[in-house]
Amino acid sequence: MRRLHYYATGLLLLSTVLFSCQKEALDEKSSKSGQSLQNKSSNELKANTFYGPQVQLGDGKVRSFFTVTHSGVPQEIGVEISDGALRGLPTGDHLANVLRLHQKAVEMTPFDHISFDWNPEGHPPFFFGVPHFDIHFYMISQAERMQIPPYSPSTASMFDNLPSADYIPPTYGAGPGGEPMMGKHWSPPPPTFLPFSKVMIYGSYNGKFIFVEPMITLDYLLSHVNFSTAYPQPQKFAEAGYFPTTYNIYTDAKTGVQYISLTNFVWRNAN
């Protein structure tokens, strides 16, 4: 989030790239992230990973990835951060890189694209005022997202049109206002994630949740501490499909490549 709950109007810088993706073998990411593979058939255990195009960041690159079993069940979706990408990061303004998803991910998950945002000076509220990344997993198209206007008296009704109670994750509350090209941000009670190193955020616009967003500090990523936890889920879902329930941060000790991902997908019926 560029300015959670308090947005200073500005133009979101997007780095877009042509969509060209490749299919590669699974590198056992599911086991690294702690996802249980017990009591599954051999066909369910076999999987492939599909990658989006790389985007330059710092002295390295980032890209999206998606892992799906041969039986068609999503296993993991997220961002791969090459060794070096956390060095030589730009300073000053907020930077958003759009990471395209492979078409398989778009077809088999609720997600359309990822915005990998770098906030070198943090943003309000004050407890988010440290260098960190906002990783938005959007459930609307980029074209739809670009149409979300700045919050104003004339647009407030769309931002303040909140999902009904059954669609809201327990303990989460909406902040005031909203942000252009993002929406309204929802967070758990601040004491539960302070001092801030990582937290899962939801986002809504015009009555629907449109993204989930792990926020992670640069210091935490540089610590290379592996982490995995379930995050609150709503009781109801507007659309049927496989939805993730866990977010993960982990490092490949051999290569130094880091991953921020969503796993443990569960089928949800629309209701």
Accessible surface in RSA format (square Angstrom, percent):
REM  Atomic radii and reference values for relative SASA: ProtOr
REM  Chains: A
REM  Algorithm: Lee & Richards
REM  Probe-radius: 1.40
REM  Slices: 20
REM RES _ NUM      All-atoms   Total-Side   Main-Chain    Non-polar    All polar
REM                ABS   REL    ABS   REL    ABS   REL    ABS   REL    ABS   REL
RES MET A   1     0.00   0.0   0.00   0.0   0.00   0.0   0.00   0.0   0.00   0.0
RES ARG A   2    36.11  15.2  36.11  18.4   0.00   0.0   1.11   1.5  35.00  21.2
RES ARG A   3    56.96  23.9  56.96  29.0   0.00   0.0   2.60   3.6  54.36  32.9
RES LEU A   4     1.78   1.0   1.78   1.3   0.00   0.0   1.78   1.2   0.00   0.0
RES HIS A   5    43.97  24.0  28.70  20.0  15.27  39.1  25.50  26.3  18.47  21.5
RES TYR A   6   126.51  59.1 119.99  68.3   6.52  17.0  81.23  61.0  45.28  55.8
RES TYR A   7    48.74  22.8  14.49   8.2  34.25  89.1  13.40  10.1  35.33  43.6
RES ALA A   8    67.58  62.1  54.87  84.7  12.71  28.9  63.56  89.5   4.03  10.7
RES THR A   9   110.82  78.8  79.51  80.6  31.31  74.6  52.98  71.2  57.84  87.4
RES GLY A  10    27.10  33.4   0.00   N/A  27.10  33.4  21.78  59.8   5.32  11.9
RES LEU A  11   156.43  87.1 133.97  95.8  22.46  56.5 135.45  95.1  20.99  56.5
RES LEU A  12    13.59   7.6   4.86   3.5   8.73  21.9   4.86   3.4   8.73  23.5
RES LEU A  13   105.39  58.7 101.47  72.6   3.92   9.8 104.57  73.4   0.82   2.2
RES LEU A  14    40.70  22.7  17.73  12.7  22.97  57.7  17.73  12.5  22.97  61.8
RES SER A  15    40.82  34.5  34.44  46.0   6.39  14.7  19.49  41.5  21.34  29.9
RES THR A  16    74.73  53.1  50.60  51.3  24.13  57.5  18.55  24.9  56.17  84.9
RES VAL A  17    46.72  30.7  33.76  30.6  12.97  31.2  42.96  37.3   3.77  10.2
RES LEU A  18   162.93  90.7 153.86 110.1   9.07  22.8 156.04 109.6   6.89  18.6
RES PHE A  19    99.67  49.9  71.79  44.5  27.88  72.6  71.79  43.5  27.88  79.8
RES SER A  20    78.26  66.1  66.08  88.2  12.18  28.1  47.98 102.2  30.28  42.4
RES CYS A  21    39.97  30.2   2.40   2.7  37.57  88.3   5.23  13.3  34.74  37.5
RES GLN A  22    87.76  49.1  81.55  59.6   6.22  14.8  31.96  68.0  55.80  42.3
RES LYS A  23   129.96  63.4 101.83  62.5  28.13  67.0  50.29  45.3  79.67  84.9
RES GLU A  24    61.79  35.5  53.61  40.6   8.18  19.5  28.92  55.9  32.87  26.8
RES ALA A  25    72.83  67.0  62.09  95.8  10.74  24.4  62.90  88.6   9.93  26.3
RES LEU A  26    40.46  22.5  21.43  15.3  19.03  47.8  21.43  15.0  19.03  51.2
RES ASP A  27    72.09  50.5  62.00  61.7  10.09  23.9  18.39  43.3  53.70  53.6
RES GLU A  28   118.43  68.0 116.87  88.4   1.56   3.7  35.27  68.2  83.16  67.9
RES LYS A  29     0.00   0.0   0.00   0.0   0.00   0.0   0.00   0.0   0.00   0.0
RES SER A  30     1.86   1.6   1.86   2.5   0.00   0.0   0.04   0.1   1.82   2.5
RES SER A  31    62.42  52.7  42.80  57.1  19.61  45.2  37.03  78.9  25.39  35.6
RES LYS A  32    73.75  36.0  46.20  28.3  27.55  65.6  52.30  47.1  21.45  22.8
RES SER A  33     5.27   4.5   0.00   0.0   5.27  12.1   3.61   7.7   1.66   2.3
RES GLY A  34    61.76  76.2   0.00   N/A  61.76  76.2  34.28  94.1  27.48  61.5
RES GLN A  35    22.64  12.7  15.11  11.0   7.53  17.9   2.67   5.7  19.97  15.1
RES SER A  36    73.98  62.5  57.94  77.3  16.03  36.9  54.49 116.0  19.48  27.3
RES LEU A  37    53.76  29.9  43.09  30.8  10.67  26.8  43.83  30.8   9.93  26.7
RES GLN A  38   141.94  79.4 125.55  91.8  16.39  39.0  40.54  86.3 101.40  76.9
RES ASN A  39   158.54 109.3 107.74 104.1  50.80 122.3  41.71 100.4 116.83 112.9
RES LYS A  40    83.54  40.8  63.87  39.2  19.67  46.8  17.50  15.7  66.05  70.4
RES SER A  41    61.91  52.3  46.78  62.4  15.12  34.8  52.78 112.4   9.13  12.8
RES SER A  42    77.92  65.8  69.42  92.6   8.50  19.6  39.59  84.3  38.33  53.7
RES ASN A  43    74.37  51.3  72.95  70.5   1.42   3.4  26.54  63.9  47.84  46.2
RES GLU A  44    62.62  36.0  62.62  47.4   0.00   0.0  10.95  21.2  51.67  42.2
RES LEU A  45    69.53  38.7  58.18  41.6  11.35  28.5  58.31  41.0  11.22  30.2
RES LYS A  46   117.41  57.3 110.90  68.0   6.52  15.5  61.85  55.7  55.56  59.2
RES ALA A  47    12.63  11.6   0.00   0.0  12.63  28.7   0.00   0.0  12.63  33.5
RES ASN A  48    34.07  23.5  34.07  32.9   0.00   0.0   1.70   4.1  32.37  31.3
RES THR A  49     0.00   0.0   0.00   0.0   0.00   0.0   0.00   0.0   0.00   0.0
RES PHE A  50    10.30   5.2   9.78   6.1   0.52   1.4   9.78   5.9   0.52   1.5
RES TYR A  51     1.45   0.7   1.45   0.8   0.00   0.0   0.00   0.0   1.45   1.8
RES GLY A  52     2.85   3.5   0.00   N/A   2.85   3.5   0.10   0.3   2.75   6.2
RES PRO A  53    19.24  14.0  11.27  10.3   7.97  29.0  18.79  15.5   0.45   2.8
RES GLN A  54    90.20  50.4  69.22  50.6  20.98  50.0  16.79  35.7  73.41  55.7
RES VAL A  55     7.19   4.7   4.49   4.1   2.70   6.5   7.19   6.2   0.00   0.0
RES GLN A  56   102.52  57.3  86.76  63.4  15.76  37.5  55.98 119.2  46.54  35.3
RES LEU A  57     3.76   2.1   1.11   0.8   2.65   6.7   3.76   2.6   0.00   0.0
RES GLY A  58    20.59  25.4   0.00   N/A  20.59  25.4   2.25   6.2  18.34  41.1
RES ASP A  59    93.61  65.6  64.55  64.2  29.06  68.7  22.10  52.0  71.50  71.3
RES GLY A  60     8.05   9.9   0.00   N/A   8.05   9.9   8.05  22.1   0.00   0.0
RES LYS A  61    82.09  40.0  80.77  49.6   1.32   3.1  51.37  46.2  30.71  32.7
RES VAL A  62     0.78   0.5   0.00   0.0   0.78   1.9   0.78   0.7   0.00   0.0
RES ARG A  63    28.76  12.1  28.76  14.7   0.00   0.0   1.56   2.1  27.20  16.5
RES SER A  64     0.88   0.7   0.66   0.9   0.22   0.5   0.00   0.0   0.88   1.2
RES PHE A  65     0.81   0.4   0.00   0.0   0.81   2.1   0.81   0.5   0.00   0.0
RES PHE A  66     0.96   0.5   0.96   0.6   0.00   0.0   0.96   0.6   0.00   0.0
RES THR A  67     0.00   0.0   0.00   0.0   0.00   0.0   0.00   0.0   0.00   0.0
RES VAL A  68    11.63   7.7  10.89   9.9   0.74   1.8  10.89   9.5   0.74   2.0
RES THR A  69     9.68   6.9   5.69   5.8   3.99   9.5   5.67   7.6   4.01   6.1
RES HIS A  70    96.86  52.9  62.39  43.4  34.47  88.2  53.87  55.5  42.99  50.0
RES SER A  71    53.83  45.5  19.83  26.5  34.00  78.3  27.73  59.0  26.10  36.6
RES GLY A  72    27.14  33.5   0.00   N/A  27.14  33.5  17.90  49.1   9.24  20.7
RES VAL A  73    47.72  31.4  47.72  43.2   0.00   0.0  47.72  41.5   0.00   0.0
RES PRO A  74     1.56   1.1   0.13   0.1   1.43   5.2   0.13   0.1   1.43   8.9
RES GLN A  75     4.32   2.4   4.32   3.2   0.00   0.0   2.79   5.9   1.53   1.2
RES GLU A  76     0.00   0.0   0.00   0.0   0.00   0.0   0.00   0.0   0.00   0.0
RES ILE A  77     0.00   0.0   0.00   0.0   0.00   0.0   0.00   0.0   0.00   0.0
RES GLY A  78     0.00   0.0   0.00   N/A   0.00   0.0   0.00   0.0   0.00   0.0
RES VAL A  79     0.00   0.0   0.00   0.0   0.00   0.0   0.00   0.0   0.00   0.0
RES GLU A  80    21.00  12.1  20.21  15.3   0.79   1.9   1.76   3.4  19.23  15.7
RES ILE A  81     1.18   0.7   0.79   0.6   0.39   0.9   0.79   0.6   0.39   1.1
RES SER A  82    34.19  28.9  31.26  41.7   2.93   6.8  29.39  62.6   4.80   6.7
RES ASP A  83    88.64  62.1  68.95  68.6  19.69  46.6  14.88  35.0  73.76  73.6
RES GLY A  84     4.80   5.9   0.00   N/A   4.80   5.9   0.84   2.3   3.95   8.9
RES ALA A  85     0.02   0.0   0.00   0.0   0.02   0.0   0.00   0.0   0.02   0.0
RES LEU A  86    19.31  10.8  10.38   7.4   8.93  22.5  10.38   7.3   8.93  24.0
RES ARG A  87   134.99  56.7 130.24  66.4   4.74  11.3  64.46  88.1  70.53  42.7
RES GLY A  88    59.52  73.4   0.00   N/A  59.52  73.4  29.61  81.3  29.91  67.0
RES LEU A  89    25.47  14.2   7.97   5.7  17.49  44.0   7.97   5.6  17.49  47.1
RES PRO A  90    54.27  39.6  43.08  39.3  11.20  40.7  53.98  44.6   0.29   1.8
RES THR A  91   123.25  87.7 101.10 102.5  22.15  52.8  68.23  91.6  55.02  83.2
RES GLY A  92    37.00  45.6   0.00   N/A  37.00  45.6  27.86  76.4   9.14  20.5
RES ASP A  93   121.09  84.8 108.57 108.1  12.53  29.6  29.93  70.5  91.16  90.9
RES HIS A  94    15.12   8.3   4.13   2.9  10.99  28.1   3.50   3.6  11.62  13.5
RES LEU A  95    32.16  17.9  32.16  23.0   0.00   0.0  32.16  22.6   0.00   0.0
RES ALA A  96     0.00   0.0   0.00   0.0   0.00   0.0   0.00   0.0   0.00   0.0
RES ASN A  97     3.88   2.7   3.88   3.7   0.00   0.0   0.00   0.0   3.88   3.7
RES VAL A  98     0.13   0.1   0.13   0.1   0.00   0.0   0.13   0.1   0.00   0.0
RES LEU A  99     0.27   0.1   0.20   0.1   0.07   0.2   0.27   0.2   0.00   0.0
RES ARG A 100    69.25  29.1  68.63  35.0   0.62   1.5   9.19  12.6  60.06  36.4
RES LEU A 101     4.48   2.5   0.69   0.5   3.79   9.5   0.69   0.5   3.79  10.2
RES HIS A 102    30.36  16.6  29.20  20.3   1.16   3.0  13.98  14.4  16.37  19.1
RES GLN A 103    86.13  48.2  86.13  62.9   0.00   0.0  36.03  76.7  50.09  38.0
RES LYS A 104    85.30  41.6  85.21  52.3   0.09   0.2  28.96  26.1  56.34  60.0
RES ALA A 105     0.00   0.0   0.00   0.0   0.00   0.0   0.00   0.0   0.00   0.0
RES VAL A 106    48.81  32.1  36.81  33.3  11.99  28.9  36.81  32.0  11.99  32.5
RES GLU A 107   117.56  67.5  78.39  59.3  39.17  93.3  35.70  69.1  81.86  66.8
RES MET A 108    56.46  29.2  43.41  28.7  13.05  31.1  45.82  39.0  10.64  14.1
RES THR A 109    14.15  10.1   0.00   0.0  14.15  33.7   3.94   5.3  10.20  15.4
RES PRO A 110    32.07  23.4   7.92   7.2  24.15  87.8  21.58  17.8  10.49  65.2
RES PHE A 111     4.19   2.1   2.47   1.5   1.72   4.5   2.96   1.8   1.23   3.5
RES ASP A 112    44.46  31.1  38.13  37.9   6.34  15.0   7.69  18.1  36.78  36.7
RES HIS A 113     2.31   1.3   2.31   1.6   0.00   0.0   2.31   2.4   0.00   0.0
RES ILE A 114     0.00   0.0   0.00   0.0   0.00   0.0   0.00   0.0   0.00   0.0
RES SER A 115     1.00   0.8   1.00   1.3   0.00   0.0   0.30   0.6   0.69   1.0
RES PHE A 116     0.43   0.2   0.23   0.1   0.20   0.5   0.23   0.1   0.20   0.6
RES ASP A 117     0.86   0.6   0.86   0.9   0.00   0.0   0.00   0.0   0.86   0.9
RES TRP A 118     9.55   3.8   9.55   4.6   0.00   0.0   9.55   5.1   0.00   0.0
RES ASN A 119     1.47   1.0   0.52   0.5   0.94   2.3   1.30   3.1   0.17   0.2
RES PRO A 120    16.54  12.1   6.29   5.7  10.25  37.3   6.29   5.2  10.25  63.7
RES GLU A 121   130.68  75.0 108.60  82.2  22.08  52.6  44.28  85.7  86.40  70.5
RES GLY A 122     5.75   7.1   0.00   N/A   5.75   7.1   0.00   0.0   5.75  12.9
RES HIS A 123     6.36   3.5   0.00   0.0   6.36  16.3   6.26   6.5   0.10   0.1
RES PRO A 124    55.92  40.8  53.31  48.6   2.61   9.5  55.41  45.7   0.51   3.2
RES PRO A 125    18.12  13.2  14.21  13.0   3.91  14.2  18.12  15.0   0.00   0.0
RES PHE A 126   177.66  88.9 151.82  94.0  25.84  67.2 161.19  97.7  16.46  47.1
RES PHE A 127    42.87  21.4  29.84  18.5  13.02  33.9  37.46  22.7   5.40  15.5
RES PHE A 128     0.26   0.1   0.26   0.2   0.00   0.0   0.26   0.2   0.00   0.0
RES GLY A 129    40.09  49.4   0.00   N/A  40.09  49.4  14.05  38.5  26.04  58.3
RES VAL A 130    63.86  42.0  63.48  57.5   0.39   0.9  63.86  55.5   0.00   0.0
RES PRO A 131    56.01  40.8  54.64  49.8   1.37   5.0  54.64  45.1   1.37   8.5
RES HIS A 132     0.00   0.0   0.00   0.0   0.00   0.0   0.00   0.0   0.00   0.0
RES PHE A 133     0.00   0.0   0.00   0.0   0.00   0.0   0.00   0.0   0.00   0.0
RES ASP A 134     0.00   0.0   0.00   0.0   0.00   0.0   0.00   0.0   0.00   0.0
RES ILE A 135     0.00   0.0   0.00   0.0   0.00   0.0   0.00   0.0   0.00   0.0
RES HIS A 136     0.04   0.0   0.04   0.0   0.00   0.0   0.00   0.0   0.04   0.0
RES PHE A 137     0.00   0.0   0.00   0.0   0.00   0.0   0.00   0.0   0.00   0.0
RES TYR A 138     0.81   0.4   0.81   0.5   0.00   0.0   0.00   0.0   0.81   1.0
RES MET A 139    48.78  25.3  25.57  16.9  23.20  55.2  17.20  14.6  31.58  41.8
RES ILE A 140    20.39  11.6  16.73  12.5   3.66   8.8  20.39  14.7   0.00   0.0
RES SER A 141    36.21  30.6  34.15  45.6   2.06   4.7  30.05  64.0   6.16   8.6
RES GLN A 142    25.54  14.3  23.90  17.5   1.63   3.9  12.87  27.4  12.67   9.6
RES ALA A 143    72.01  66.2  60.88  94.0  11.12  25.3  68.71  96.8   3.30   8.7
RES GLU A 144    97.94  56.2  89.36  67.6   8.58  20.4  38.95  75.3  58.99  48.2
RES ARG A 145     0.82   0.3   0.82   0.4   0.00   0.0   0.00   0.0   0.82   0.5
RES MET A 146    60.12  31.1  41.84  27.7  18.28  43.5  30.54  26.0  29.58  39.2
RES GLN A 147   143.87  80.5 123.87  90.5  20.00  47.6  45.73  97.3  98.14  74.4
RES ILE A 148     5.94   3.4   2.85   2.1   3.09   7.4   3.16   2.3   2.78   7.5
RES PRO A 149    31.59  23.0  26.51  24.2   5.07  18.4  31.59  26.1   0.00   0.0
RES PRO A 150    64.00  46.6  63.20  57.6   0.79   2.9  63.20  52.2   0.79   4.9
RES TYR A 151    82.58  38.6  59.49  33.8  23.08  60.1  42.01  31.6  40.57  50.0
RES SER A 152    35.43  29.9  31.65  42.2   3.78   8.7  31.76  67.6   3.67   5.1
RES PRO A 153   139.14 101.4 108.99  99.4  30.14 109.6 116.62  96.3  22.52 139.9
RES SER A 154    97.83  82.7  64.09  85.5  33.73  77.7  56.45 120.2  41.38  58.0
RES THR A 155    18.00  12.8  18.00  18.3   0.00   0.0  18.00  24.2   0.00   0.0
RES ALA A 156    19.88  18.3  19.88  30.7   0.00   0.0  19.88  28.0   0.00   0.0
RES SER A 157    85.19  72.0  67.46  90.0  17.73  40.8  57.44 122.3  27.76  38.9
RES MET A 158    64.63  33.5  64.06  42.4   0.58   1.4  37.59  32.0  27.04  35.8
RES PHE A 159     0.13   0.1   0.00   0.0   0.13   0.3   0.00   0.0   0.13   0.4
RES ASP A 160    67.58  47.3  49.12  48.9  18.46  43.7  27.68  65.1  39.90  39.8
RES ASN A 161    67.72  46.7  60.12  58.1   7.60  18.3  17.11  41.2  50.62  48.9
RES LEU A 162    76.07  42.4  57.34  41.0  18.73  47.1  57.34  40.3  18.73  50.4
RES PRO A 163     8.96   6.5   2.07   1.9   6.89  25.0   4.55   3.8   4.41  27.4
RES SER A 164    70.10  59.2  53.90  71.9  16.20  37.3  54.68 116.4  15.41  21.6
RES ALA A 165    83.35  76.6  65.78 101.5  17.57  40.0  67.34  94.8  16.01  42.4
RES ASP A 166    52.28  36.6  50.02  49.8   2.26   5.3   4.89  11.5  47.40  47.3
RES TYR A 167    53.55  25.0  53.08  30.2   0.47   1.2  35.24  26.5  18.31  22.6
RES ILE A 168    39.24  22.3  31.07  23.1   8.17  19.7  31.07  22.4   8.17  22.2
RES PRO A 169     1.08   0.8   0.00   0.0   1.08   3.9   0.00   0.0   1.08   6.7
RES PRO A 170    72.31  52.7  61.37  55.9  10.93  39.7  72.30  59.7   0.00   0.0
RES THR A 171    97.93  69.7  62.83  63.7  35.10  83.7  75.20 101.0  22.73  34.4
RES TYR A 172    18.09   8.4   3.01   1.7  15.09  39.3   0.21   0.2  17.88  22.0
RES GLY A 173    37.82  46.6   0.00   N/A  37.82  46.6  33.77  92.7   4.05   9.1
RES ALA A 174    41.41  38.1   8.31  12.8  33.11  75.3   8.71  12.3  32.71  86.6
RES GLY A 175     5.74   7.1   0.00   N/A   5.74   7.1   3.73  10.2   2.01   4.5
RES PRO A 176    86.14  62.8  74.15  67.6  11.99  43.6  83.92  69.3   2.22  13.8
RES GLY A 177    16.82  20.7   0.00   N/A  16.82  20.7  12.20  33.5   4.62  10.3
RES GLY A 178    10.14  12.5   0.00   N/A  10.14  12.5   4.01  11.0   6.13  13.7
RES GLU A 179     2.85   1.6   2.85   2.2   0.00   0.0   2.73   5.3   0.12   0.1
RES PRO A 180     9.66   7.0   6.12   5.6   3.54  12.9   6.12   5.0   3.54  22.0
RES MET A 181    23.61  12.2  23.61  15.6   0.00   0.0  12.60  10.7  11.01  14.6
RES MET A 182     3.77   2.0   3.77   2.5   0.00   0.0   3.77   3.2   0.00   0.0
RES GLY A 183     0.00   0.0   0.00   N/A   0.00   0.0   0.00   0.0   0.00   0.0
RES LYS A 184     7.69   3.8   7.63   4.7   0.06   0.1   2.83   2.5   4.87   5.2
RES HIS A 185     4.17   2.3   1.37   1.0   2.81   7.2   0.14   0.1   4.03   4.7
RES TRP A 186     6.58   2.6   6.58   3.2   0.00   0.0   6.58   3.5   0.00   0.0
RES SER A 187    11.19   9.5   8.02  10.7   3.17   7.3   0.07   0.1  11.12  15.6
RES PRO A 188    17.81  13.0  17.28  15.8   0.53   1.9  17.33  14.3   0.48   3.0
RES PRO A 189    57.26  41.7  50.91  46.4   6.35  23.1  56.73  46.8   0.53   3.3
RES PRO A 190    52.75  38.4  52.75  48.1   0.00   0.0  52.75  43.6   0.00   0.0
RES PRO A 191   105.48  76.9  84.21  76.8  21.28  77.3  88.18  72.8  17.31 107.6
RES THR A 192    98.61  70.1  58.48  59.3  40.13  95.6  65.05  87.4  33.56  50.7
RES PHE A 193    20.52  10.3   8.11   5.0  12.41  32.3  18.28  11.1   2.24   6.4
RES LEU A 194    68.49  38.1  43.61  31.2  24.87  62.5  44.21  31.0  24.28  65.3
RES PRO A 195   130.22  94.9 114.99 104.8  15.22  55.3 120.52  99.5   9.70  60.3
RES PHE A 196    21.12  10.6   1.58   1.0  19.55  50.9   1.58   1.0  19.55  55.9
RES SER A 197    32.08  27.1  31.77  42.4   0.31   0.7  20.61  43.9  11.47  16.1
RES LYS A 198    44.89  21.9  36.86  22.6   8.02  19.1   7.98   7.2  36.91  39.3
RES VAL A 199     6.85   4.5   3.75   3.4   3.11   7.5   6.85   6.0   0.00   0.0
RES MET A 200     5.37   2.8   2.53   1.7   2.85   6.8   2.53   2.1   2.85   3.8
RES ILE A 201     0.00   0.0   0.00   0.0   0.00   0.0   0.00   0.0   0.00   0.0
RES TYR A 202    10.33   4.8  10.33   5.9   0.00   0.0   7.95   6.0   2.38   2.9
RES GLY A 203     0.00   0.0   0.00   N/A   0.00   0.0   0.00   0.0   0.00   0.0
RES SER A 204     0.21   0.2   0.21   0.3   0.00   0.0   0.00   0.0   0.21   0.3
RES TYR A 205    32.77  15.3  29.57  16.8   3.19   8.3  26.13  19.6   6.63   8.2
RES ASN A 206    75.46  52.0  63.99  61.8  11.46  27.6   5.07  12.2  70.39  68.0
RES GLY A 207    24.52  30.2   0.00   N/A  24.52  30.2   8.44  23.2  16.08  36.0
RES LYS A 208   100.02  48.8  96.49  59.2   3.53   8.4  64.93  58.4  35.09  37.4
RES PHE A 209    32.34  16.2  17.35  10.7  14.99  39.0  17.35  10.5  14.99  42.9
RES ILE A 210     5.70   3.2   5.54   4.1   0.16   0.4   5.70   4.1   0.00   0.0
RES PHE A 211     0.00   0.0   0.00   0.0   0.00   0.0   0.00   0.0   0.00   0.0
RES VAL A 212     7.42   4.9   7.42   6.7   0.00   0.0   7.42   6.4   0.00   0.0
RES GLU A 213     0.00   0.0   0.00   0.0   0.00   0.0   0.00   0.0   0.00   0.0
RES PRO A 214     0.01   0.0   0.01   0.0   0.00   0.0   0.01   0.0   0.00   0.0
RES MET A 215     0.00   0.0   0.00   0.0   0.00   0.0   0.00   0.0   0.00   0.0
RES ILE A 216     0.00   0.0   0.00   0.0   0.00   0.0   0.00   0.0   0.00   0.0
RES THR A 217     7.85   5.6   7.85   8.0   0.00   0.0   5.16   6.9   2.69   4.1
RES LEU A 218    29.41  16.4  29.41  21.0   0.00   0.0  29.41  20.7   0.00   0.0
RES ASP A 219   109.32  76.6 102.51 102.0   6.82  16.1  30.80  72.5  78.52  78.3
RES TYR A 220    28.42  13.3  22.98  13.1   5.44  14.1  25.13  18.9   3.28   4.0
RES LEU A 221     0.59   0.3   0.01   0.0   0.58   1.4   0.59   0.4   0.00   0.0
RES LEU A 222    85.76  47.8  69.43  49.7  16.33  41.1  69.74  49.0  16.03  43.1
RES SER A 223    59.71  50.5  28.57  38.1  31.14  71.7  39.77  84.7  19.94  27.9
RES HIS A 224    91.08  49.8  72.27  50.2  18.81  48.1  52.12  53.7  38.96  45.3
RES VAL A 225    78.55  51.7  72.33  65.5   6.22  15.0  76.49  66.5   2.06   5.6
RES ASN A 226    94.05  64.9  70.01  67.7  24.04  57.9  25.05  60.3  69.00  66.7
RES PHE A 227    50.27  25.1  40.53  25.1   9.74  25.3  46.92  28.4   3.35   9.6
RES SER A 228    59.77  50.5  30.01  40.1  29.75  68.5  21.69  46.2  38.08  53.3
RES THR A 229    51.83  36.9  44.58  45.2   7.25  17.3  23.18  31.1  28.65  43.3
RES ALA A 230    74.84  68.8  53.56  82.7  21.28  48.4  53.70  75.6  21.14  56.0
RES TYR A 231    12.91   6.0   6.08   3.5   6.83  17.8   6.16   4.6   6.74   8.3
RES PRO A 232    50.92  37.1  39.18  35.7  11.74  42.7  50.41  41.6   0.51   3.2
RES GLN A 233    38.41  21.5  25.97  19.0  12.43  29.6  22.84  48.6  15.57  11.8
RES PRO A 234    16.07  11.7   9.74   8.9   6.33  23.0   9.74   8.0   6.33  39.3
RES GLN A 235   141.94  79.4 111.25  81.3  30.69  73.1  40.27  85.7 101.67  77.1
RES LYS A 236    79.04  38.6  78.07  47.9   0.97   2.3  30.08  27.1  48.95  52.1
RES PHE A 237    19.71   9.9  17.27  10.7   2.43   6.3  19.71  11.9   0.00   0.0
RES ALA A 238    66.23  60.9  39.71  61.3  26.52  60.3  42.08  59.3  24.15  64.0
RES GLU A 239   110.10  63.2 106.06  80.2   4.03   9.6  40.07  77.5  70.02  57.2
RES ALA A 240    56.30  51.8  29.73  45.9  26.57  60.5  29.73  41.9  26.57  70.4
RES GLY A 241    12.75  15.7   0.00   N/A  12.75  15.7  12.75  35.0   0.00   0.0
RES TYR A 242    56.42  26.3  55.25  31.4   1.16   3.0  25.17  18.9  31.25  38.5
RES PHE A 243    24.78  12.4  24.78  15.3   0.00   0.0  24.78  15.0   0.00   0.0
RES PRO A 244     3.78   2.8   2.43   2.2   1.35   4.9   2.43   2.0   1.35   8.4
RES THR A 245    21.88  15.6  21.88  22.2   0.00   0.0  13.96  18.7   7.92  12.0
RES THR A 246     9.53   6.8   9.53   9.7   0.00   0.0   5.03   6.8   4.49   6.8
RES TYR A 247     9.32   4.3   9.32   5.3   0.00   0.0   3.37   2.5   5.95   7.3
RES ASN A 248     0.33   0.2   0.33   0.3   0.00   0.0   0.27   0.7   0.06   0.1
RES ILE A 249     2.67   1.5   2.67   2.0   0.00   0.0   2.67   1.9   0.00   0.0
RES TYR A 250     4.09   1.9   3.31   1.9   0.78   2.0   4.07   3.1   0.02   0.0
RES THR A 251    24.73  17.6  13.03  13.2  11.70  27.9  11.80  15.9  12.93  19.5
RES ASP A 252    23.41  16.4  21.04  20.9   2.37   5.6   2.80   6.6  20.62  20.6
RES ALA A 253   105.63  97.1  65.72 101.4  39.92  90.8  73.37 103.3  32.27  85.5
RES LYS A 254   200.42  97.8 160.78  98.7  39.64  94.4 110.25  99.2  90.17  96.0
RES THR A 255    77.82  55.3  57.13  57.9  20.69  49.3  64.71  86.9  13.11  19.8
RES GLY A 256    21.77  26.8   0.00   N/A  21.77  26.8  17.88  49.1   3.89   8.7
RES VAL A 257    26.70  17.6  26.70  24.2   0.00   0.0  26.70  23.2   0.00   0.0
RES GLN A 258     6.68   3.7   6.68   4.9   0.00   0.0   0.62   1.3   6.06   4.6
RES TYR A 259     8.68   4.1   8.67   4.9   0.01   0.0   0.00   0.0   8.68  10.7
RES ILE A 260     0.15   0.1   0.15   0.1   0.00   0.0   0.15   0.1   0.00   0.0
RES SER A 261     0.05   0.0   0.00   0.0   0.05   0.1   0.05   0.1   0.00   0.0
RES LEU A 262     0.05   0.0   0.05   0.0   0.00   0.0   0.05   0.0   0.00   0.0
RES THR A 263     0.76   0.5   0.76   0.8   0.00   0.0   0.00   0.0   0.76   1.2
RES ASN A 264    53.38  36.8  49.00  47.3   4.38  10.6  16.76  40.3  36.62  35.4
RES PHE A 265    20.29  10.1   0.15   0.1  20.14  52.4   0.15   0.1  20.14  57.6
RES VAL A 266    62.66  41.2  59.22  53.6   3.43   8.3  62.66  54.4   0.00   0.0
RES TRP A 267   132.06  53.0 113.41  54.9  18.65  43.8 105.60  56.3  26.46  42.9
RES ARG A 268    54.16  22.7  51.53  26.3   2.63   6.3   9.03  12.3  45.13  27.4
RES ASN A 269   100.95  69.6  94.89  91.7   6.06  14.6  22.04  53.0  78.91  76.3
RES ALA A 270    56.97  52.4  32.88  50.7  24.09  54.8  33.06  46.6  23.91  63.3
RES ASN A 271    90.87  62.7  54.00  52.2  36.87  88.8  54.90 132.1  35.97  34.8
END  Absolute sums over single chains surface
CHAIN  1 A    11641.8       8996.0       2645.8       6694.0       4947.8
END  Absolute sums over all chains
TOTAL         11641.8       8996.0       2645.8       6694.0       4947.8
